[in-house]
Amino acid sequence: MTENTANNLQSMRRTNAAAVLGALRGGGVMTATDLIENTGLARATVITVCDDLLRAGWLRELESRRPVHSYQKGRPARRFEFNAGAGCVLGIDVGAGKTTVLVVDLKGRTLAKSATAFARFPMPAAERTEVVNQTALSALEAAGLPAHSVLAVGVGIAATVDRNRNILHDQESWGTFDIGLPKALKEKHGWPVLLENDANLAALAERWCGAAVGIDDLAVILAGERLGAGLIESGRLLHGSRGGAGEMAYLEMLDGVGSTDGIANLARQWGAEAVDKGLITSLQDRAEGSARNITAEMVFQAASDGDTTAVQILDRISARMARVIATLGTIFNPQLVVIGGAVATSASVMLKAIEEELPQLTATPPDVVFSPLGDIIVSLGAARLALDHVEENALDLDLRAAS
């Protein structure tokens, strides 16, 4: 057998295994006949694949049953079920101020969440890595699972990551996230760790279980402190030659924008400016007269209560976001733009103003929605990345060791 033939056969085995796993993951208990109908594979192939996956621990074979009044001869049909509890993955968001960890089973269900604030930023790499490690162990404890049940770990960071999972150091802030986390977690627990940009993971999360399910062309903007976008085109996550697709530093040169400051950042800045200038606004009382006490939540709440100054601040942010989205509509032409992050729920009040402004700025305005995923958007995307890795390598994993 030539090397090419062997590689083709291995690739076919992986493809067939992925098809059977996909059918069982969403289909409950199924027979070989059910799997043939769902996958289009031949009976012999389905049986072979199921036996392979049974040996690896991916499936459970249930007791065969025949209807009470059946007169069918021979063995009753074999019945298979996806073994969602044979292992788990972790989705980790490593931000500037805190880390959030989700434990997710093999069907994509979240089992537990744990979050820990960093004492300071930047923080020595070893200390920061240990905070992430302890947060992960706390999440596993809450899920009632041991460390050896983890099959893969996805990690999102606010830095550009290339196709080889290396962090670029072109900007100083990106380098602060290069703390050796993959090596540390591998050495401590044997976990394979996949690094990815946080906005890219947000895009994976939205397409998986958020506002963009079924959408193949979309942009997801993380819009809290700094703006960054994850781009999906024809169902594929775009990285660019060095991982920089979706980076938004160009906004510094865009008239009417001028920086990558995000919605929460601007609301806080402009709210503080209003207090410093002594404008008549309820923000004075909310912040007890000190601009340093202003938060984005105060501005959104004041606007909701009809405060004129706060409403004007949100109008300015809306006009600015419309320009940002218009650039994506013109250059990338997505069907949908999702605005995500912890600020998304509060900022959704700006949607109407953004939608009214967009057609004046681009001939191809995308649909715009705010994410329903809240502050776990990056962790969910990281879990999806880990699940994809596990599924792609299903035949190489012995889940019985993780159980």
CORWO-V57424 format. One record per residue. N is the residue number from 1. RES is the residue in three letters. SS is DSSP state (@ for helix, = for strand, . for the rest). D_CENTER is the distance of its C-alpha to the mean C-alpha in whole Angstrom. Layout:
N & RES & SS & D_CENTER
N & RES & SS & D_CENTER
//
This chain:
1 & MET & . & 41
2 & THR & . & 40
3 & GLU & @ & 37
4 & ASN & @ & 36
5 & THR & @ & 36
6 & ALA & @ & 35
7 & ASN & @ & 32
8 & ASN & @ & 32
9 & LEU & @ & 32
10 & GLN & @ & 30
11 & SER & @ & 27
12 & MET & @ & 29
13 & ARG & @ & 28
14 & ARG & @ & 25
15 & THR & @ & 24
16 & ASN & @ & 26
17 & ALA & @ & 25
18 & ALA & @ & 21
19 & ALA & @ & 23
20 & VAL & @ & 25
21 & LEU & @ & 22
22 & GLY & @ & 20
23 & ALA & @ & 23
24 & LEU & @ & 23
25 & ARG & @ & 20
26 & GLY & @ & 20
27 & GLY & @ & 24
28 & GLY & . & 25
29 & VAL & . & 29
30 & MET & = & 30
31 & THR & = & 33
32 & ALA & @ & 34
33 & THR & @ & 35
34 & ASP & @ & 32
35 & LEU & @ & 30
36 & ILE & @ & 32
37 & GLU & @ & 32
38 & ASN & @ & 28
39 & THR & @ & 28
40 & GLY & . & 31
41 & LEU & . & 32
42 & ALA & . & 35
43 & ARG & @ & 36
44 & ALA & @ & 37
45 & THR & @ & 34
46 & VAL & @ & 32
47 & ILE & @ & 34
48 & THR & @ & 34
49 & VAL & @ & 30
50 & CYS & @ & 30
51 & ASP & @ & 33
52 & ASP & @ & 30
53 & LEU & @ & 27
54 & LEU & @ & 30
55 & ARG & @ & 31
56 & ALA & @ & 28
57 & GLY & . & 27
58 & TRP & . & 24
59 & LEU & = & 26
60 & ARG & = & 29
61 & GLU & = & 32
62 & LEU & = & 34
63 & GLU & . & 38
64 & SER & . & 39
65 & ARG & . & 41
66 & ARG & . & 43
67 & PRO & . & 44
68 & VAL & . & 47
69 & HIS & . & 50
70 & SER & . & 48
71 & TYR & . & 51
72 & GLN & . & 49
73 & LYS & . & 50
74 & GLY & . & 48
75 & ARG & . & 45
76 & PRO & . & 43
77 & ALA & . & 39
78 & ARG & . & 37
79 & ARG & = & 34
80 & PHE & = & 30
81 & GLU & = & 27
82 & PHE & = & 24
83 & ASN & . & 23
84 & ALA & @ & 20
85 & GLY & @ & 22
86 & ALA & @ & 22
87 & GLY & . & 20
88 & CYS & = & 16
89 & VAL & = & 13
90 & LEU & = & 12
91 & GLY & = & 8
92 & ILE & = & 9
93 & ASP & = & 9
94 & VAL & = & 12
95 & GLY & . & 14
96 & ALA & . & 17
97 & GLY & . & 18
98 & LYS & = & 16
99 & THR & = & 14
100 & THR & = & 12
101 & VAL & = & 12
102 & LEU & = & 11
103 & VAL & = & 13
104 & VAL & = & 12
105 & ASP & = & 15
106 & LEU & . & 16
107 & LYS & . & 16
108 & GLY & . & 12
109 & ARG & . & 14
110 & THR & = & 13
111 & LEU & = & 16
112 & ALA & = & 16
113 & LYS & = & 14
114 & SER & = & 16
115 & ALA & = & 16
116 & THR & = & 19
117 & ALA & = & 20
118 & PHE & . & 21
119 & ALA & . & 25
120 & ARG & . & 25
121 & PHE & . & 23
122 & PRO & . & 24
123 & MET & . & 25
124 & PRO & . & 26
125 & ALA & @ & 24
126 & ALA & @ & 25
127 & GLU & @ & 25
128 & ARG & @ & 21
129 & THR & @ & 21
130 & GLU & @ & 23
131 & VAL & @ & 21
132 & VAL & @ & 17
133 & ASN & @ & 20
134 & GLN & @ & 21
135 & THR & @ & 18
136 & ALA & @ & 17
137 & LEU & @ & 20
138 & SER & @ & 21
139 & ALA & @ & 18
140 & LEU & @ & 19
141 & GLU & @ & 22
142 & ALA & @ & 21
143 & ALA & @ & 20
144 & GLY & . & 23
145 & LEU & . & 22
146 & PRO & . & 24
147 & ALA & @ & 22
148 & HIS & @ & 23
149 & SER & @ & 21
150 & VAL & = & 18
151 & LEU & = & 18
152 & ALA & = & 15
153 & VAL & = & 12
154 & GLY & = & 9
155 & VAL & = & 9
156 & GLY & = & 8
157 & ILE & = & 11
158 & ALA & . & 13
159 & ALA & . & 15
160 & THR & . & 15
161 & VAL & = & 15
162 & ASP & . & 17
163 & ARG & . & 17
164 & ASN & . & 19
165 & ARG & . & 16
166 & ASN & . & 18
167 & ILE & = & 18
168 & LEU & . & 20
169 & HIS & . & 23
170 & ASP & . & 24
171 & GLN & . & 23
172 & GLU & @ & 24
173 & SER & @ & 21
174 & TRP & @ & 19
175 & GLY & @ & 22
176 & THR & . & 21
177 & PHE & . & 18
178 & ASP & . & 20
179 & ILE & . & 21
180 & GLY & . & 21
181 & LEU & @ & 18
182 & PRO & @ & 18
183 & LYS & @ & 22
184 & ALA & @ & 22
185 & LEU & @ & 20
186 & LYS & @ & 22
187 & GLU & @ & 25
188 & LYS & @ & 25
189 & HIS & @ & 23
190 & GLY & . & 23
191 & TRP & . & 19
192 & PRO & . & 18
193 & VAL & = & 15
194 & LEU & = & 13
195 & LEU & = & 12
196 & GLU & = & 10
197 & ASN & = & 10
198 & ASP & @ & 7
199 & ALA & @ & 8
200 & ASN & @ & 7
201 & LEU & @ & 4
202 & ALA & @ & 4
203 & ALA & @ & 6
204 & LEU & @ & 5
205 & ALA & @ & 4
206 & GLU & @ & 7
207 & ARG & @ & 9
208 & TRP & @ & 8
209 & CYS & @ & 9
210 & GLY & . & 10
211 & ALA & . & 12
212 & ALA & . & 12
213 & VAL & . & 13
214 & GLY & . & 15
215 & ILE & . & 15
216 & ASP & . & 16
217 & ASP & . & 16
218 & LEU & = & 14
219 & ALA & = & 13
220 & VAL & = & 10
221 & ILE & = & 12
222 & LEU & = & 11
223 & ALA & . & 15
224 & GLY & . & 16
225 & GLU & . & 18
226 & ARG & = & 17
227 & LEU & . & 16
228 & GLY & = & 14
229 & ALA & = & 12
230 & GLY & = & 10
231 & LEU & = & 12
232 & ILE & = & 13
233 & GLU & = & 16
234 & SER & . & 18
235 & GLY & . & 15
236 & ARG & = & 14
237 & LEU & = & 12
238 & LEU & . & 14
239 & HIS & . & 15
240 & GLY & . & 19
241 & SER & . & 21
242 & ARG & . & 20
243 & GLY & . & 17
244 & GLY & . & 17
245 & ALA & . & 16
246 & GLY & . & 15
247 & GLU & . & 17
248 & MET & . & 19
249 & ALA & @ & 22
250 & TYR & @ & 24
251 & LEU & @ & 24
252 & GLU & @ & 26
253 & MET & @ & 29
254 & LEU & . & 28
255 & ASP & . & 31
256 & GLY & . & 30
257 & VAL & . & 27
258 & GLY & . & 28
259 & SER & . & 25
260 & THR & . & 21
261 & ASP & = & 21
262 & GLY & . & 19
263 & ILE & @ & 20
264 & ALA & @ & 20
265 & ASN & @ & 22
266 & LEU & @ & 24
267 & ALA & @ & 25
268 & ARG & @ & 26
269 & GLN & @ & 28
270 & TRP & @ & 30
271 & GLY & @ & 31
272 & ALA & @ & 32
273 & GLU & @ & 34
274 & ALA & @ & 36
275 & VAL & @ & 37
276 & ASP & @ & 38
277 & LYS & . & 40
278 & GLY & . & 42
279 & LEU & . & 40
280 & ILE & . & 41
281 & THR & . & 38
282 & SER & . & 37
283 & LEU & @ & 34
284 & GLN & @ & 38
285 & ASP & @ & 38
286 & ARG & @ & 34
287 & ALA & . & 34
288 & GLU & . & 38
289 & GLY & . & 39
290 & SER & . & 37
291 & ALA & @ & 34
292 & ARG & @ & 33
293 & ASN & @ & 31
294 & ILE & . & 30
295 & THR & . & 26
296 & ALA & @ & 24
297 & GLU & @ & 24
298 & MET & @ & 28
299 & VAL & @ & 28
300 & PHE & @ & 26
301 & GLN & @ & 28
302 & ALA & @ & 31
303 & ALA & @ & 30
304 & SER & @ & 30
305 & ASP & . & 33
306 & GLY & . & 35
307 & ASP & . & 35
308 & THR & @ & 36
309 & THR & @ & 35
310 & ALA & @ & 32
311 & VAL & @ & 31
312 & GLN & @ & 33
313 & ILE & @ & 30
314 & LEU & @ & 27
315 & ASP & @ & 29
316 & ARG & @ & 29
317 & ILE & @ & 25
318 & SER & @ & 25
319 & ALA & @ & 27
320 & ARG & @ & 25
321 & MET & @ & 22
322 & ALA & @ & 24
323 & ARG & @ & 25
324 & VAL & @ & 22
325 & ILE & @ & 20
326 & ALA & @ & 24
327 & THR & @ & 23
328 & LEU & @ & 20
329 & GLY & @ & 22
330 & THR & @ & 25
331 & ILE & @ & 24
332 & PHE & . & 21
333 & ASN & . & 22
334 & PRO & . & 18
335 & GLN & . & 19
336 & LEU & = & 17
337 & VAL & = & 15
338 & VAL & = & 13
339 & ILE & = & 13
340 & GLY & = & 11
341 & GLY & . & 11
342 & ALA & . & 13
343 & VAL & . & 16
344 & ALA & @ & 15
345 & THR & @ & 17
346 & SER & @ & 20
347 & ALA & @ & 20
348 & SER & @ & 20
349 & VAL & @ & 24
350 & MET & @ & 24
351 & LEU & @ & 22
352 & LYS & @ & 26
353 & ALA & @ & 27
354 & ILE & @ & 24
355 & GLU & @ & 25
356 & GLU & @ & 29
357 & GLU & @ & 29
358 & LEU & @ & 27
359 & PRO & . & 29
360 & GLN & . & 32
361 & LEU & . & 29
362 & THR & . & 28
363 & ALA & . & 30
364 & THR & . & 27
365 & PRO & . & 25
366 & PRO & . & 21
367 & ASP & = & 20
368 & VAL & = & 18
369 & VAL & = & 17
370 & PHE & = & 15
371 & SER & . & 12
372 & PRO & . & 12
373 & LEU & . & 9
374 & GLY & @ & 11
375 & ASP & @ & 11
376 & ILE & @ & 8
377 & ILE & @ & 5
378 & VAL & @ & 4
379 & SER & @ & 5
380 & LEU & @ & 4
381 & GLY & @ & 2
382 & ALA & @ & 5
383 & ALA & @ & 7
384 & ARG & @ & 6
385 & LEU & @ & 8
386 & ALA & @ & 10
387 & LEU & @ & 11
388 & ASP & @ & 12
389 & HIS & @ & 14
390 & VAL & @ & 16
391 & GLU & @ & 17
392 & GLU & @ & 18
393 & ASN & . & 20
394 & ALA & @ & 21
395 & LEU & @ & 25
396 & ASP & @ & 25
397 & LEU & . & 24
398 & ASP & . & 26
399 & LEU & @ & 24
400 & ARG & @ & 28
401 & ALA & @ & 27
402 & ALA & . & 24
403 & SER & . & 26
//
